[in-house]
């Protein structure tokens, strides 16, 4: 004996409930419409997002670290360009002699 019941549930989803019974056991099988397609779509999207992330090759944090190319010899702080480095050096270490790589830089 097999019967198929369809119920309307909130949010416009359809729920099919199949009731199967025999003389040994009685069990319910519940399945949502598009359930299998939904799982396949999620897996496909996860794979696509992983490929996009892999193709980028880096994140924002590593890019920011790579941009910090100048290092202060006194306090070991890092700066992205020589102009910022010279401003830092003049304001934070006024008594120390200016490094040779900052001699021709305009602040």
C-alpha positions in Angstrom: 0.0 0.0 0.0 1.4 3.4 -1.0 -0.1 6.8 -0.8 1.3 10.2 -1.8 0.3 13.3 0.2 1.2 16.8 -0.8 1.2 19.6 1.8 1.7 23.3 1.4 4.2 24.7 3.9 5.2 28.4 4.5 7.5 30.3 2.1 6.0 28.6 -0.9 7.8 25.3 -0.6 6.2 22.1 -1.4 6.6 19.0 0.8 5.8 15.6 -0.6 5.3 12.9 2.0 5.2 9.3 0.8 3.6 6.8 3.2 4.6 3.2 2.6 3.5 0.4 4.8 3.7 -3.3 4.7 2.9 -6.0 7.3 6.4 -5.8 9.0 7.0 -2.1 9.3 5.7 1.3 8.6 7.9 4.3 7.8 7.7 7.7 6.3 9.9 9.1 3.5 10.0 12.9 3.4 11.6 14.7 0.4 11.7 18.4 -0.5 11.2 19.5 -4.1 14.6 20.4 -5.7 16.5 19.0 -2.7 19.0 17.1 -4.9 19.4 19.9 -7.3 20.0 22.3 -4.4 22.8 20.2 -3.1 24.4 19.8 -6.5 24.2 23.5 -7.1 25.8 24.2 -3.7 28.7 21.8 -4.5 29.2 23.3 -7.9 29.2 26.9 -6.4 31.7 25.8 -3.7 34.0 24.4 -6.3 33.7 27.5 -8.5 34.5 29.8 -5.5 37.5 27.6 -4.6 38.9 28.0 -8.1 38.4 31.8 -8.0 40.1 32.0 -4.6 42.9 29.8 -5.9 43.4 31.9 -9.0 43.7 35.1 -7.0 46.7 33.5 -5.2 46.7 36.0 -2.3 44.5 37.8 0.1 44.5 41.4 1.3 46.7 40.8 4.3 49.6 39.3 2.3 49.3 42.1 -0.3 49.6 44.7 2.4 52.7 42.9 3.8 54.3 42.8 0.4 53.7 46.6 0.0 55.7 47.4 3.1 59.2 47.5 1.5 61.1 50.0 3.6 62.2 49.2 7.2 63.4 51.7 9.7 66.8 50.7 11.1 66.1 52.2 14.5 62.6 51.0 15.5 62.1 48.3 12.8 58.7 49.7 11.7 57.8 49.2 8.0 56.7 51.8 5.5 55.3 51.5 2.0 57.3 54.2 0.2 60.4 56.4 0.7 58.5 59.6 1.3 56.6 58.1 4.3 59.9 56.6 5.5 61.6 59.9 5.5 58.7 61.6 7.3 58.8 58.9 9.9 62.5 59.1 10.4 62.5 62.9 10.8 59.6 62.9 13.3 60.5 59.8 15.3 64.3 59.8 15.3 65.4 63.5 14.9 68.8 63.0 16.6 69.8 60.0 14.5 71.6 60.6 11.2 69.5 60.2 8.1 70.1 56.9 6.2 71.8 57.2 2.8 68.8 55.8 0.9 66.7 58.8 2.1 69.2 61.6 1.1 67.6 62.5 -2.2 63.9 61.9 -1.2 61.6 64.9 -0.8 59.2 64.8 2.1 
